[in-house]
Amino acid sequence: MSGVTRYTPQVARVTAPSNTEWEQWGASDPFWGVASHAGRKRGDANPWTAQEFYELGANDWALFCARWNDYGRLPGKCVEIGCGAGRLTMHMAGDFREVVALDVSEGMLQVARTHVTAPNVTFLQSNGVELPVASGTTDGVFSTHVFQHFDSHDLARANFAEIARVLSPGGTAMIHLPIYTLPKGLGPFERLLAARRHVDALRASWRRRRGAAFMRWLTYSLDWIFETLPPLGFTDLEATVTPYRHPFVLMRRAPAVRQTTERS
């Protein structure tokens, strides 16, 4: 789409470690890599067909969009982080003036471009950290089943900082996150979770050296969400669960502060 304004980073580009796995899924089984349902892999008795895969996207997007509408979705330009094979992108095209769909896997994007041909959709490859979109030009950012596969909360924070950068003041984001809460006084359990994350990181490093395709699983505490996002410039945070038990965080880019000069 010729109207897309590209963003040129001012620092050296970086990549997310988990990109390796998603490039593998994009090459080997794009549909199952996105919708990892039992028995639906290539070679299984009942693998995904394109029709079934995109019909599943229609059902999910109807639920997600209704919740976003209740929060205050703007119908202008939307950036989708981790579009995969375009399961949701196909249906998002009918609810936004423009959709910029991003993924780290060129294999995923090739499948998406084949099946999603709406003229208001542009597919771009990203590096899993930076969003190749100009600052302050986006009315909405959406992502589902992506942040749960990051290697660390630091990587998630970097992505949220990018979301804040590309959103226009008053623009909103709807981001899927596996959320948990703990009663006060359970510090030992938090330390146990931290130890588990460390073990998972070591296991992931070992699997990558072997060239294995796998999926990381990262959860987010409600405290992390409400401590991390407001300093990045977000306001009106809501953590919610839709029907299908998809936990989302909705947020709004804080409007620009108007400065006035008093005359004596």
CYANA upper distance limits for C-alpha pairs under 8 A (distance plus 0.5 A):
  1 MET  CA    119 PRO  CA      7.77
  1 MET  CA    120 ASN  CA      7.43
  1 MET  CA    121 VAL  CA      7.52
  1 MET  CA    122 THR  CA      6.09
  4 VAL  CA    100 VAL  CA      8.44
  4 VAL  CA    122 THR  CA      8.34
  4 VAL  CA    133 VAL  CA      8.34
  5 THR  CA    133 VAL  CA      6.74
  5 THR  CA    134 ALA  CA      6.44
  6 ARG  CA    132 PRO  CA      6.24
  6 ARG  CA    133 VAL  CA      5.54
  6 ARG  CA    134 ALA  CA      6.23
  7 TYR  CA    131 LEU  CA      8.20
  7 TYR  CA    132 PRO  CA      5.39
  7 TYR  CA    133 VAL  CA      5.17
  7 TYR  CA    134 ALA  CA      5.00
  7 TYR  CA    135 SER  CA      7.98
  8 THR  CA    132 PRO  CA      7.62
  8 THR  CA    134 ALA  CA      8.41
  9 PRO  CA     13 ARG  CA      7.81
 13 ARG  CA    127 ASN  CA      8.48
 13 ARG  CA    130 GLU  CA      8.44
 14 VAL  CA    127 ASN  CA      7.47
 14 VAL  CA    129 VAL  CA      7.50
 14 VAL  CA    130 GLU  CA      8.46
 15 THR  CA     19 ASN  CA      7.84
 15 THR  CA    127 ASN  CA      5.54
 15 THR  CA    128 GLY  CA      6.35
 15 THR  CA    129 VAL  CA      6.72
 16 ALA  CA    127 ASN  CA      7.20
 16 ALA  CA    128 GLY  CA      5.71
 16 ALA  CA    129 VAL  CA      6.84
 16 ALA  CA    150 PHE  CA      8.30
 16 ALA  CA    151 ASP  CA      8.40
 16 ALA  CA    155 LEU  CA      7.95
 17 PRO  CA    151 ASP  CA      7.50
 18 SER  CA     22 TRP  CA      7.34
 18 SER  CA    149 HIS  CA      7.79
 18 SER  CA    150 PHE  CA      6.87
 18 SER  CA    151 ASP  CA      7.05
 18 SER  CA    216 ARG  CA      8.27
 19 ASN  CA     23 GLU  CA      6.60
 19 ASN  CA    104 VAL  CA      6.60
 19 ASN  CA    105 SER  CA      7.82
 19 ASN  CA    127 ASN  CA      8.04
 19 ASN  CA    128 GLY  CA      7.25
 20 THR  CA     24 GLN  CA      6.94
 20 THR  CA    208 ARG  CA      8.27
 21 GLU  CA     25 TRP  CA      6.80
 21 GLU  CA    212 ALA  CA      8.09
 21 GLU  CA    213 ALA  CA      5.58
 21 GLU  CA    214 PHE  CA      6.66
 21 GLU  CA    215 MET  CA      7.63
 22 TRP  CA     26 GLY  CA      6.46
 22 TRP  CA     33 GLY  CA      8.21
 22 TRP  CA    104 VAL  CA      7.57
 22 TRP  CA    105 SER  CA      6.40
 22 TRP  CA    213 ALA  CA      8.30
 23 GLU  CA     27 ALA  CA      6.84
 23 GLU  CA    104 VAL  CA      7.44
 23 GLU  CA    105 SER  CA      5.01
 23 GLU  CA    106 GLU  CA      7.48
 23 GLU  CA    107 GLY  CA      7.24
 23 GLU  CA    108 MET  CA      8.29
 24 GLN  CA     28 SER  CA      6.59
 24 GLN  CA    105 SER  CA      8.48
 24 GLN  CA    213 ALA  CA      6.62
 25 TRP  CA     29 ASP  CA      5.82
 25 TRP  CA     30 PRO  CA      6.13
 25 TRP  CA     33 GLY  CA      5.91
 25 TRP  CA    108 MET  CA      8.42
 25 TRP  CA    213 ALA  CA      7.36
 26 GLY  CA     30 PRO  CA      5.12
 26 GLY  CA     33 GLY  CA      7.69
 26 GLY  CA     84 GLY  CA      8.40
 26 GLY  CA    105 SER  CA      6.29
 26 GLY  CA    106 GLU  CA      7.51
 26 GLY  CA    107 GLY  CA      4.84
 26 GLY  CA    108 MET  CA      5.04
 27 ALA  CA    107 GLY  CA      5.65
 27 ALA  CA    108 MET  CA      7.87
 29 ASP  CA     33 GLY  CA      6.46
 29 ASP  CA     41 LYS  CA      7.70
 29 ASP  CA     42 ARG  CA      7.05
 30 PRO  CA     34 VAL  CA      6.88
 30 PRO  CA     84 GLY  CA      7.85
 30 PRO  CA     85 ALA  CA      6.81
 30 PRO  CA    107 GLY  CA      7.91
 30 PRO  CA    108 MET  CA      6.25
 30 PRO  CA    111 VAL  CA      8.05
 31 PHE  CA     35 ALA  CA      6.60
 31 PHE  CA     36 SER  CA      8.46
 31 PHE  CA     41 LYS  CA      8.49
 31 PHE  CA     48 TRP  CA      7.08
 31 PHE  CA     50 ALA  CA      8.48
 31 PHE  CA     53 PHE  CA      7.42
 31 PHE  CA     85 ALA  CA      7.22
 32 TRP  CA     36 SER  CA      5.30
 32 TRP  CA     37 HIS  CA      7.55
 32 TRP  CA     40 ARG  CA      6.98
 32 TRP  CA     41 LYS  CA      5.99
 32 TRP  CA     42 ARG  CA      8.13
 32 TRP  CA     48 TRP  CA      7.64
 34 VAL  CA     84 GLY  CA      6.79
 34 VAL  CA     85 ALA  CA      7.79
 35 ALA  CA     53 PHE  CA      8.36
 36 SER  CA     40 ARG  CA      7.77
 36 SER  CA     41 LYS  CA      8.21
 37 HIS  CA     41 LYS  CA      8.38
 39 GLY  CA     44 ASP  CA      6.15
 39 GLY  CA     45 ALA  CA      7.25
 39 GLY  CA     46 ASN  CA      6.53
 39 GLY  CA     47 PRO  CA      7.15
 40 ARG  CA     44 ASP  CA      6.58
 40 ARG  CA     45 ALA  CA      8.07
 40 ARG  CA     46 ASN  CA      5.90
 40 ARG  CA     47 PRO  CA      4.40
 40 ARG  CA     48 TRP  CA      5.80
 41 LYS  CA     46 ASN  CA      8.08
 41 LYS  CA     47 PRO  CA      5.48
 41 LYS  CA     48 TRP  CA      7.37
 42 ARG  CA     47 PRO  CA      5.76
 42 ARG  CA     48 TRP  CA      7.96
 43 GLY  CA     47 PRO  CA      7.26
 48 TRP  CA     52 GLU  CA      6.90
 48 TRP  CA     53 PHE  CA      6.60
 49 THR  CA     53 PHE  CA      6.59
 50 ALA  CA     54 TYR  CA      6.71
 51 GLN  CA     55 GLU  CA      6.57
 52 GLU  CA     56 LEU  CA      6.67
 53 PHE  CA     57 GLY  CA      7.12
 53 PHE  CA     87 ARG  CA      7.18
 54 TYR  CA     58 ALA  CA      6.88
 54 TYR  CA     87 ARG  CA      5.68
 54 TYR  CA     88 LEU  CA      7.96
 54 TYR  CA     90 MET  CA      8.14
 55 GLU  CA     59 ASN  CA      7.03
 56 LEU  CA     60 ASP  CA      6.85
 56 LEU  CA     87 ARG  CA      8.07
 57 GLY  CA     61 TRP  CA      6.45
 57 GLY  CA     87 ARG  CA      5.36
 57 GLY  CA     88 LEU  CA      5.33
 57 GLY  CA     90 MET  CA      8.48
 57 GLY  CA     91 HIS  CA      7.82
 58 ALA  CA     62 ALA  CA      6.72
 58 ALA  CA     87 ARG  CA      8.33
 58 ALA  CA     88 LEU  CA      7.20
 58 ALA  CA     91 HIS  CA      6.47
 59 ASN  CA     63 LEU  CA      7.29
 60 ASP  CA     64 PHE  CA      6.78
 60 ASP  CA     88 LEU  CA      8.13
 61 TRP  CA     65 CYS  CA      6.22
 61 TRP  CA     88 LEU  CA      6.57
 61 TRP  CA     91 HIS  CA      7.32
 61 TRP  CA     92 MET  CA      7.73
 62 ALA  CA     66 ALA  CA      6.69
 63 LEU  CA     67 ARG  CA      7.07
 63 LEU  CA    242 THR  CA      7.69
 63 LEU  CA    243 PRO  CA      7.84
 64 PHE  CA     68 TRP  CA      6.77
 64 PHE  CA    242 THR  CA      7.70
 65 CYS  CA     69 ASN  CA      6.46
 66 ALA  CA     70 ASP  CA      6.89
 67 ARG  CA     71 TYR  CA      7.01
 67 ARG  CA    242 THR  CA      7.84
 68 TRP  CA     72 GLY  CA      6.72
 68 TRP  CA     73 ARG  CA      5.92
 68 TRP  CA    174 MET  CA      7.50
 68 TRP  CA    250 LEU  CA      8.33
 69 ASN  CA     73 ARG  CA      5.37
 71 TYR  CA    250 LEU  CA      8.12
 72 GLY  CA    172 THR  CA      7.99
 73 ARG  CA    140 GLY  CA      7.66
 73 ARG  CA    172 THR  CA      7.06
 74 LEU  CA    139 ASP  CA      6.48
 74 LEU  CA    140 GLY  CA      7.19
 74 LEU  CA    171 GLY  CA      7.64
 74 LEU  CA    172 THR  CA      8.04
 75 PRO  CA     95 ASP  CA      6.75
 75 PRO  CA     96 PHE  CA      5.12
 75 PRO  CA     97 ARG  CA      6.72
 75 PRO  CA    139 ASP  CA      7.91
 76 GLY  CA     96 PHE  CA      5.84
 76 GLY  CA     97 ARG  CA      5.37
 76 GLY  CA     98 GLU  CA      6.85
 76 GLY  CA    138 THR  CA      8.18
 76 GLY  CA    139 ASP  CA      6.27
 76 GLY  CA    140 GLY  CA      8.16
 77 LYS  CA     96 PHE  CA      6.66
 77 LYS  CA     97 ARG  CA      6.32
 77 LYS  CA     98 GLU  CA      5.14
 77 LYS  CA     99 VAL  CA      6.37
 77 LYS  CA    100 VAL  CA      8.18
 77 LYS  CA    137 THR  CA      8.31
 77 LYS  CA    138 THR  CA      5.83
 77 LYS  CA    139 ASP  CA      5.75
 77 LYS  CA    140 GLY  CA      6.91
 78 CYS  CA     96 PHE  CA      7.19
 78 CYS  CA     98 GLU  CA      6.75
 78 CYS  CA     99 VAL  CA      5.39
 78 CYS  CA    100 VAL  CA      6.74
 78 CYS  CA    138 THR  CA      6.53
 78 CYS  CA    139 ASP  CA      6.42
 78 CYS  CA    140 GLY  CA      5.04
 78 CYS  CA    141 VAL  CA      5.94
 78 CYS  CA    142 PHE  CA      7.74
 79 VAL  CA     99 VAL  CA      6.34
 79 VAL  CA    100 VAL  CA      5.25
 79 VAL  CA    101 ALA  CA      6.37
 79 VAL  CA    102 LEU  CA      7.89
 79 VAL  CA    138 THR  CA      7.56
 79 VAL  CA    140 GLY  CA      6.85
 79 VAL  CA    141 VAL  CA      5.23
 79 VAL  CA    142 PHE  CA      6.81
 80 GLU  CA     89 THR  CA      8.20
 80 GLU  CA     99 VAL  CA      7.70
 80 GLU  CA    100 VAL  CA      6.72
 80 GLU  CA    101 ALA  CA      5.22
 80 GLU  CA    102 LEU  CA      6.43
 80 GLU  CA    141 VAL  CA      6.32
 80 GLU  CA    142 PHE  CA      5.35
 80 GLU  CA    143 SER  CA      6.19
 81 ILE  CA    101 ALA  CA      7.04
 81 ILE  CA    102 LEU  CA      5.72
 81 ILE  CA    103 ASP  CA      7.03
 81 ILE  CA    141 VAL  CA      7.90
 81 ILE  CA    142 PHE  CA      6.80
 81 ILE  CA    143 SER  CA      5.52
 81 ILE  CA    144 THR  CA      8.38
 81 ILE  CA    146 VAL  CA      8.08
 82 GLY  CA    101 ALA  CA      7.87
 82 GLY  CA    102 LEU  CA      6.02
 82 GLY  CA    103 ASP  CA      5.06
 82 GLY  CA    104 VAL  CA      7.72
 82 GLY  CA    143 SER  CA      6.95
 82 GLY  CA    144 THR  CA      8.02
 82 GLY  CA    146 VAL  CA      6.56
 83 CYS  CA     87 ARG  CA      7.82
 83 CYS  CA     88 LEU  CA      7.76
 83 CYS  CA     89 THR  CA      7.09
 83 CYS  CA    101 ALA  CA      6.14
 83 CYS  CA    102 LEU  CA      6.18
 83 CYS  CA    103 ASP  CA      6.11
 83 CYS  CA    143 SER  CA      8.19
 84 GLY  CA    102 LEU  CA      8.46
 84 GLY  CA    103 ASP  CA      6.48
 84 GLY  CA    105 SER  CA      8.06
 84 GLY  CA    108 MET  CA      5.65
 84 GLY  CA    109 LEU  CA      7.09
 84 GLY  CA    112 ALA  CA      7.66
 85 ALA  CA    108 MET  CA      5.32
 85 ALA  CA    109 LEU  CA      6.49
 85 ALA  CA    110 GLN  CA      8.25
 85 ALA  CA    111 VAL  CA      6.00
 85 ALA  CA    112 ALA  CA      4.77
 86 GLY  CA     90 MET  CA      6.41
 86 GLY  CA    109 LEU  CA      8.24
 86 GLY  CA    111 VAL  CA      8.36
 86 GLY  CA    112 ALA  CA      5.27
 86 GLY  CA    113 ARG  CA      8.41
 86 GLY  CA    115 HIS  CA      8.24
 86 GLY  CA    116 VAL  CA      7.19
 87 ARG  CA     91 HIS  CA      8.39
 87 ARG  CA    112 ALA  CA      8.39
 88 LEU  CA     92 MET  CA      6.64
 89 THR  CA     93 ALA  CA      6.75
 89 THR  CA     99 VAL  CA      8.22
 89 THR  CA    101 ALA  CA      7.53
 89 THR  CA    116 VAL  CA      7.96
 89 THR  CA    121 VAL  CA      8.46
 90 MET  CA     94 GLY  CA      8.46
 90 MET  CA    116 VAL  CA      5.90
 90 MET  CA    118 ALA  CA      7.97
 91 HIS  CA     95 ASP  CA      8.02
 92 MET  CA     96 PHE  CA      7.01
 92 MET  CA     99 VAL  CA      7.90
 93 ALA  CA     97 ARG  CA      7.90
 93 ALA  CA     98 GLU  CA      7.53
 93 ALA  CA     99 VAL  CA      6.81
 93 ALA  CA    118 ALA  CA      7.23
 93 ALA  CA    120 ASN  CA      7.16
 93 ALA  CA    121 VAL  CA      7.02
 97 ARG  CA    120 ASN  CA      7.20
 98 GLU  CA    120 ASN  CA      5.46
 98 GLU  CA    121 VAL  CA      6.57
 99 VAL  CA    120 ASN  CA      6.77
 99 VAL  CA    121 VAL  CA      5.29
 99 VAL  CA    122 THR  CA      6.85
100 VAL  CA    121 VAL  CA      6.44
100 VAL  CA    122 THR  CA      5.43
100 VAL  CA    123 PHE  CA      6.53
100 VAL  CA    124 LEU  CA      7.72
101 ALA  CA    121 VAL  CA      7.60
101 ALA  CA    122 THR  CA      6.56
101 ALA  CA    123 PHE  CA      5.31
101 ALA  CA    124 LEU  CA      6.74
102 LEU  CA    123 PHE  CA      6.44
102 LEU  CA    124 LEU  CA      5.54
102 LEU  CA    125 GLN  CA      6.10
102 LEU  CA    126 SER  CA      6.40
102 LEU  CA    131 LEU  CA      8.48
103 ASP  CA    108 MET  CA      7.85
103 ASP  CA    109 LEU  CA      7.32
103 ASP  CA    123 PHE  CA      8.45
103 ASP  CA    124 LEU  CA      7.26
103 ASP  CA    125 GLN  CA      5.68
103 ASP  CA    126 SER  CA      6.09
103 ASP  CA    127 ASN  CA      8.36
103 ASP  CA    128 GLY  CA      8.01
104 VAL  CA    125 GLN  CA      5.89
104 VAL  CA    126 SER  CA      5.50
104 VAL  CA    127 ASN  CA      6.02
104 VAL  CA    128 GLY  CA      6.43
105 SER  CA    109 LEU  CA      6.93
105 SER  CA    125 GLN  CA      7.38
106 GLU  CA    110 GLN  CA      6.61
106 GLU  CA    125 GLN  CA      7.04
107 GLY  CA    111 VAL  CA      7.08
108 MET  CA    112 ALA  CA      6.73
109 LEU  CA    113 ARG  CA      6.52
109 LEU  CA    123 PHE  CA      7.22
109 LEU  CA    124 LEU  CA      8.16
109 LEU  CA    125 GLN  CA      7.98
110 GLN  CA    114 THR  CA      6.88
111 VAL  CA    115 HIS  CA      7.06
112 ALA  CA    116 VAL  CA      6.16
112 ALA  CA    123 PHE  CA      8.49
113 ARG  CA    117 THR  CA      6.98
113 ARG  CA    123 PHE  CA      7.68
116 VAL  CA    121 VAL  CA      8.47
117 THR  CA    121 VAL  CA      7.96
124 LEU  CA    132 PRO  CA      8.47
126 SER  CA    130 GLU  CA      7.38
126 SER  CA    131 LEU  CA      7.03
126 SER  CA    132 PRO  CA      7.22
127 ASN  CA    131 LEU  CA      8.48
128 GLY  CA    159 ASN  CA      8.46
129 VAL  CA    155 LEU  CA      7.68
129 VAL  CA    158 ALA  CA      7.03
129 VAL  CA    159 ASN  CA      6.11
129 VAL  CA    162 GLU  CA      8.23
130 GLU  CA    159 ASN  CA      7.49
130 GLU  CA    162 GLU  CA      6.81
131 LEU  CA    162 GLU  CA      6.84
131 LEU  CA    163 ILE  CA      8.22
131 LEU  CA    166 VAL  CA      8.28
133 VAL  CA    137 THR  CA      8.08
133 VAL  CA    166 VAL  CA      7.00
134 ALA  CA    166 VAL  CA      6.64
135 SER  CA    165 ARG  CA      5.83
135 SER  CA    166 VAL  CA      4.73
135 SER  CA    167 LEU  CA      7.46
135 SER  CA    168 SER  CA      8.21
136 GLY  CA    165 ARG  CA      6.69
136 GLY  CA    166 VAL  CA      5.08
136 GLY  CA    167 LEU  CA      5.32
136 GLY  CA    168 SER  CA      4.60
136 GLY  CA    169 PRO  CA      7.70
137 THR  CA    166 VAL  CA      6.38
137 THR  CA    167 LEU  CA      6.60
137 THR  CA    168 SER  CA      6.06
138 THR  CA    166 VAL  CA      6.25
138 THR  CA    167 LEU  CA      5.16
138 THR  CA    168 SER  CA      6.02
138 THR  CA    171 GLY  CA      7.43
139 ASP  CA    167 LEU  CA      6.42
139 ASP  CA    168 SER  CA      6.46
139 ASP  CA    170 GLY  CA      8.25
139 ASP  CA    171 GLY  CA      5.01
139 ASP  CA    172 THR  CA      6.95
140 GLY  CA    167 LEU  CA      7.15
140 GLY  CA    171 GLY  CA      6.08
140 GLY  CA    172 THR  CA      5.45
140 GLY  CA    173 ALA  CA      5.83
140 GLY  CA    174 MET  CA      8.41
141 VAL  CA    163 ILE  CA      7.39
141 VAL  CA    167 LEU  CA      8.01
141 VAL  CA    172 THR  CA      7.15
141 VAL  CA    173 ALA  CA      5.04
141 VAL  CA    174 MET  CA      6.89
141 VAL  CA    175 ILE  CA      8.28
142 PHE  CA    173 ALA  CA      6.25
142 PHE  CA    174 MET  CA      5.48
142 PHE  CA    175 ILE  CA      6.19
143 SER  CA    147 PHE  CA      8.44
143 SER  CA    174 MET  CA      7.12
143 SER  CA    175 ILE  CA      5.40
143 SER  CA    176 HIS  CA      6.55
144 THR  CA    175 ILE  CA      6.60
144 THR  CA    176 HIS  CA      5.14
144 THR  CA    177 LEU  CA      8.11
145 HIS  CA    149 HIS  CA      7.96
145 HIS  CA    176 HIS  CA      6.79
145 HIS  CA    177 LEU  CA      7.99
146 VAL  CA    150 PHE  CA      7.70
146 VAL  CA    176 HIS  CA      8.02
147 PHE  CA    156 ALA  CA      7.02
147 PHE  CA    176 HIS  CA      7.54
147 PHE  CA    177 LEU  CA      6.63
147 PHE  CA    218 LEU  CA      7.97
148 GLN  CA    177 LEU  CA      6.59
148 GLN  CA    178 PRO  CA      6.89
148 GLN  CA    216 ARG  CA      7.73
148 GLN  CA    217 TRP  CA      5.82
148 GLN  CA    218 LEU  CA      5.23
148 GLN  CA    219 THR  CA      6.81
149 HIS  CA    215 MET  CA      6.74
149 HIS  CA    216 ARG  CA      5.12
149 HIS  CA    217 TRP  CA      5.58
149 HIS  CA    218 LEU  CA      6.47
150 PHE  CA    155 LEU  CA      7.20
150 PHE  CA    156 ALA  CA      7.32
150 PHE  CA    216 ARG  CA      7.15
150 PHE  CA    217 TRP  CA      7.82
150 PHE  CA    218 LEU  CA      6.95
151 ASP  CA    155 LEU  CA      7.47
151 ASP  CA    201 ALA  CA      7.71
151 ASP  CA    216 ARG  CA      7.33
151 ASP  CA    218 LEU  CA      7.64
152 SER  CA    156 ALA  CA      7.15
152 SER  CA    218 LEU  CA      7.75
153 HIS  CA    157 ARG  CA      6.60
153 HIS  CA    220 TYR  CA      8.44
154 ASP  CA    158 ALA  CA      6.78
155 LEU  CA    159 ASN  CA      6.87
156 ALA  CA    160 PHE  CA      6.77
157 ARG  CA    161 ALA  CA      6.66
157 ARG  CA    228 THR  CA      7.84
158 ALA  CA    162 GLU  CA      6.88
159 ASN  CA    163 ILE  CA      6.76
160 PHE  CA    164 ALA  CA      6.75
160 PHE  CA    229 LEU  CA      7.90
160 PHE  CA    232 LEU  CA      8.12
161 ALA  CA    165 ARG  CA      6.78
161 ALA  CA    232 LEU  CA      6.51
162 GLU  CA    166 VAL  CA      6.82
163 ILE  CA    167 LEU  CA      6.65
163 ILE  CA    173 ALA  CA      8.30
164 ALA  CA    232 LEU  CA      7.15
164 ALA  CA    233 GLY  CA      6.95
164 ALA  CA    234 PHE  CA      7.65
164 ALA  CA    253 ARG  CA      6.83
167 LEU  CA    171 GLY  CA      5.97
167 LEU  CA    172 THR  CA      7.77
167 LEU  CA    253 ARG  CA      6.94
168 SER  CA    253 ARG  CA      7.41
169 PRO  CA    253 ARG  CA      5.78
169 PRO  CA    254 ALA  CA      6.24
169 PRO  CA    255 PRO  CA      4.88
169 PRO  CA    256 ALA  CA      6.52
170 GLY  CA    252 ARG  CA      6.34
170 GLY  CA    253 ARG  CA      5.60
170 GLY  CA    254 ALA  CA      6.43
170 GLY  CA    255 PRO  CA      5.76
171 GLY  CA    252 ARG  CA      6.20
171 GLY  CA    253 ARG  CA      5.94
172 THR  CA    250 LEU  CA      7.69
172 THR  CA    251 MET  CA      6.11
172 THR  CA    252 ARG  CA      4.81
172 THR  CA    253 ARG  CA      6.64
173 ALA  CA    249 VAL  CA      8.48
173 ALA  CA    250 LEU  CA      6.15
173 ALA  CA    251 MET  CA      5.91
173 ALA  CA    252 ARG  CA      6.92
174 MET  CA    248 PHE  CA      6.91
174 MET  CA    249 VAL  CA      6.32
174 MET  CA    250 LEU  CA      5.10
174 MET  CA    251 MET  CA      7.30
175 ILE  CA    248 PHE  CA      5.88
175 ILE  CA    249 VAL  CA      5.83
175 ILE  CA    250 LEU  CA      7.01
176 HIS  CA    246 HIS  CA      7.35
176 HIS  CA    247 PRO  CA      6.29
176 HIS  CA    248 PHE  CA      4.73
176 HIS  CA    249 VAL  CA      6.83
177 LEU  CA    219 THR  CA      7.61
177 LEU  CA    220 TYR  CA      7.34
177 LEU  CA    246 HIS  CA      8.47
177 LEU  CA    247 PRO  CA      6.35
177 LEU  CA    248 PHE  CA      6.22
177 LEU  CA    249 VAL  CA      7.48
178 PRO  CA    218 LEU  CA      7.92
178 PRO  CA    219 THR  CA      5.53
178 PRO  CA    220 TYR  CA      6.53
178 PRO  CA    246 HIS  CA      8.41
178 PRO  CA    247 PRO  CA      6.60
178 PRO  CA    248 PHE  CA      8.48
179 ILE  CA    219 THR  CA      6.46
179 ILE  CA    220 TYR  CA      5.41
179 ILE  CA    221 SER  CA      6.06
179 ILE  CA    222 LEU  CA      6.72
179 ILE  CA    247 PRO  CA      7.13
180 TYR  CA    219 THR  CA      7.60
180 TYR  CA    220 TYR  CA      6.70
180 TYR  CA    221 SER  CA      5.38
180 TYR  CA    222 LEU  CA      6.62
181 THR  CA    221 SER  CA      6.10
181 THR  CA    222 LEU  CA      6.13
181 THR  CA    223 ASP  CA      8.10
182 LEU  CA    186 LEU  CA      7.40
182 LEU  CA    221 SER  CA      8.35
186 LEU  CA    190 GLU  CA      7.16
187 GLY  CA    191 ARG  CA      6.86
188 PRO  CA    192 LEU  CA      6.74
189 PHE  CA    193 LEU  CA      6.77
190 GLU  CA    194 ALA  CA      6.76
191 ARG  CA    195 ALA  CA      6.70
192 LEU  CA    196 ARG  CA      6.69
193 LEU  CA    197 ARG  CA      6.70
194 ALA  CA    198 HIS  CA      6.84
195 ALA  CA    199 VAL  CA      6.85
196 ARG  CA    200 ASP  CA      6.64
197 ARG  CA    201 ALA  CA      6.63
198 HIS  CA    202 LEU  CA      6.92
199 VAL  CA    203 ARG  CA      6.73
200 ASP  CA    204 ALA  CA      6.55
201 ALA  CA    205 SER  CA      6.72
202 LEU  CA    206 TRP  CA      6.83
203 ARG  CA    207 ARG  CA      6.71
204 ALA  CA    208 ARG  CA      6.63
204 ALA  CA    216 ARG  CA      8.04
205 SER  CA    209 ARG  CA      6.89
206 TRP  CA    210 ARG  CA      7.06
207 ARG  CA    211 GLY  CA      6.79
207 ARG  CA    212 ALA  CA      5.88
207 ARG  CA    213 ALA  CA      8.38
207 ARG  CA    214 PHE  CA      8.45
208 ARG  CA    212 ALA  CA      6.35
208 ARG  CA    213 ALA  CA      8.33
220 TYR  CA    224 TRP  CA      7.02
220 TYR  CA    225 ILE  CA      7.63
221 SER  CA    225 ILE  CA      7.11
222 LEU  CA    226 PHE  CA      6.92
223 ASP  CA    227 GLU  CA      6.46
224 TRP  CA    228 THR  CA      6.26
225 ILE  CA    229 LEU  CA      6.45
226 PHE  CA    230 PRO  CA      7.26
226 PHE  CA    237 LEU  CA      8.12
227 GLU  CA    231 PRO  CA      8.19
228 THR  CA    232 LEU  CA      7.68
229 LEU  CA    233 GLY  CA      7.46
229 LEU  CA    234 PHE  CA      6.31
230 PRO  CA    234 PHE  CA      5.20
230 PRO  CA    235 THR  CA      6.51
233 GLY  CA    253 ARG  CA      6.53
233 GLY  CA    254 ALA  CA      6.23
234 PHE  CA    251 MET  CA      6.55
234 PHE  CA    252 ARG  CA      5.93
234 PHE  CA    253 ARG  CA      5.26
234 PHE  CA    254 ALA  CA      5.96
235 THR  CA    251 MET  CA      6.47
235 THR  CA    252 ARG  CA      5.75
235 THR  CA    253 ARG  CA      6.76
235 THR  CA    254 ALA  CA      6.11
236 ASP  CA    250 LEU  CA      8.36
236 ASP  CA    251 MET  CA      6.14
236 ASP  CA    252 ARG  CA      6.45
237 LEU  CA    249 VAL  CA      7.44
237 LEU  CA    250 LEU  CA      6.21
237 LEU  CA    251 MET  CA      5.11
237 LEU  CA    252 ARG  CA      7.63
238 GLU  CA    249 VAL  CA      6.11
238 GLU  CA    250 LEU  CA      5.61
238 GLU  CA    251 MET  CA      7.02
239 ALA  CA    247 PRO  CA      7.64
239 ALA  CA    248 PHE  CA      6.31
239 ALA  CA    249 VAL  CA      4.95
239 ALA  CA    250 LEU  CA      6.91
240 THR  CA    247 PRO  CA      6.12
240 THR  CA    248 PHE  CA      5.85
240 THR  CA    249 VAL  CA      6.79
240 THR  CA    250 LEU  CA      8.30
241 VAL  CA    245 ARG  CA      6.11
241 VAL  CA    246 HIS  CA      5.98
241 VAL  CA    247 PRO  CA      4.76
241 VAL  CA    248 PHE  CA      6.57
242 THR  CA    246 HIS  CA      6.03
242 THR  CA    247 PRO  CA      7.07
242 THR  CA    248 PHE  CA      8.18
